[in-house]
Amino acid sequence: MLSSLGSRWLGVGLASLLSVVTIGLTVTDRLQLYINPAQAWFACGMAVLLLIGAVASFALPLGSEQHEHGHDHGSSTGASRVGFVATLAGGAVASAVTLAAVLLPPATLSAELAMERDTGSAPLFAGADDVQLGIVDTSAFGVGDWSATFATATSPERYAGEPVRLTGFVTPGDGGSLSLNRLVITHCVIDAQPASLPVEATGGSGDLATGEWIELTGEIVVDDAGTLRVEATSIDRIPEPEEPYEY
């Protein structure tokens, strides 16, 4: 009996809990904290189908799956014990992760994690579709788009003077300056890539702390070394936005 209950918990039970969490995050507009909003319809649809399947599974008598697979494979007692221990450990970890997803409030990835993931390279896919026929419209550029532009521009002077209005969180820059950052997501938070822009603040930077969210206005400038950076004319502290990632 206990074995049958455990099997059902590790199968239908955990899957149902994750489905409920997914649907709840969708209803409360917080699923984008974990996946790209473009994938939300698929994730929520699969969660609904899984719940329907979970309800249908109760038509099976408890333990029927074991009776159907109850024949002997000729395994030794030692191997059976190892398999039991591995199943028990894996089930405990899976249960802990699932219960944490249910009980803990949704949260964004931290600035410290973004700093750890920062390799100095621009996000892989940021800005890939913005250039058409050699004409670049930067009016809708975010931190990720500008980060890719800063890293790949062969004629940086063409961007000098471009106005910007950007939102991101602060991390320390070189020589006491600051960097404006966002995490860029392709599919989900697992593939989150940090995008960072060097910022010269002409005023209003104050004592900004690492991880603090700001909105800045300014323009793109080219320094003596031909490097692009943002020159901020105003910086305002803001709460963390509802969509903290760029996609």
RACOR-V218876 format. One record per backbone hydrogen bond with DSSP energy under -0.5 kcal/mol. CO is the residue of the C=O (numbers start at 1). NH is the residue of the N-H. E is the energy in kcal/mol with one decimal. If there is no record, write none. Layout:
co = {CO,CO}
nh = {NH,NH}
e = {E,E}
//
This chain:
co = {1,2,3,4,5,6,7,8,9,11,12,13,14,15,16,17,18,19,20,21,22,23,24,25,25,26,30,31,31,34,36,37,39,40,41,42,43,44,45,46,47,48,49,50,51,52,53,54,55,56,57,61,63,63,64,65,67,76,77,78,79,80,81,82,83,84,85,86,87,88,89,90,91,92,93,94,95,96,97,98,99,100,110,111,112,113,114,117,125,127,130,130,132,134,135,135,136,138,142,143,144,145,146,147,148,149,155,156,157,159,162,164,166,168,169,170,171,173,174,177,178,179,180,181,182,183,184,187,188,189,193,195,197,198,199,199,200,200,205,209,212,213,214,215,216,217,217,218,219,220,221,223,227,229,230,230,231,232,234,236,242,246}
nh = {5,6,7,8,9,10,11,13,14,15,16,17,18,19,20,21,22,23,24,25,26,27,28,30,31,29,33,34,35,189,39,40,43,44,45,46,47,48,49,50,51,52,53,54,55,56,57,58,58,59,60,64,66,67,68,69,70,80,81,82,83,84,85,86,87,88,89,90,91,92,93,94,95,96,97,98,99,100,101,102,103,104,114,115,116,117,118,119,128,130,132,137,135,136,132,137,138,141,146,147,148,149,150,151,152,153,158,159,160,162,220,218,216,214,181,211,179,176,177,173,199,171,197,169,195,246,193,36,191,192,184,182,180,230,178,201,202,232,208,212,170,238,168,236,166,233,234,164,231,161,229,226,223,221,200,232,219,202,217,215,244,185}
e = {-2.5,-2.6,-2.2,-2.2,-2.4,-2.6,-1.2,-2.6,-2.3,-1.8,-2.3,-2.1,-2.3,-1.9,-2.4,-2.4,-2.3,-2.5,-2.7,-2.6,-1.9,-2.5,-1.9,-3.0,-1.1,-1.4,-1.6,-2.2,-2.0,-2.3,-2.6,-1.3,-2.2,-2.8,-2.2,-2.5,-1.9,-2.2,-2.2,-2.4,-2.1,-2.1,-2.3,-2.4,-2.4,-2.2,-1.7,-0.6,-1.2,-1.8,-1.7,-2.1,-0.6,-1.7,-2.0,-0.8,-1.1,-2.0,-2.3,-2.2,-2.5,-2.3,-2.6,-2.6,-2.3,-2.6,-2.7,-2.7,-2.6,-2.1,-2.3,-2.6,-2.5,-2.4,-2.5,-2.3,-2.8,-2.2,-1.9,-1.6,-2.8,-2.6,-1.8,-2.2,-2.0,-2.1,-1.0,-0.5,-1.8,-1.3,-0.6,-0.6,-2.1,-0.5,-1.5,-0.6,-0.8,-1.6,-2.3,-2.4,-2.0,-2.1,-3.2,-1.6,-1.4,-2.2,-1.9,-1.9,-1.0,-2.1,-2.2,-2.0,-2.8,-2.9,-2.1,-3.4,-2.8,-0.7,-1.7,-2.7,-2.3,-1.8,-2.3,-2.2,-2.9,-2.4,-2.7,-3.1,-1.5,-1.3,-3.4,-1.9,-2.5,-2.6,-1.1,-0.6,-0.6,-2.5,-1.1,-2.2,-2.0,-2.2,-2.0,-2.4,-2.1,-2.6,-1.7,-2.3,-3.0,-3.4,-2.0,-2.2,-2.4,-2.7,-3.4,-0.7,-1.9,-2.3,-2.0,-2.5,-0.7,-3.1}
//
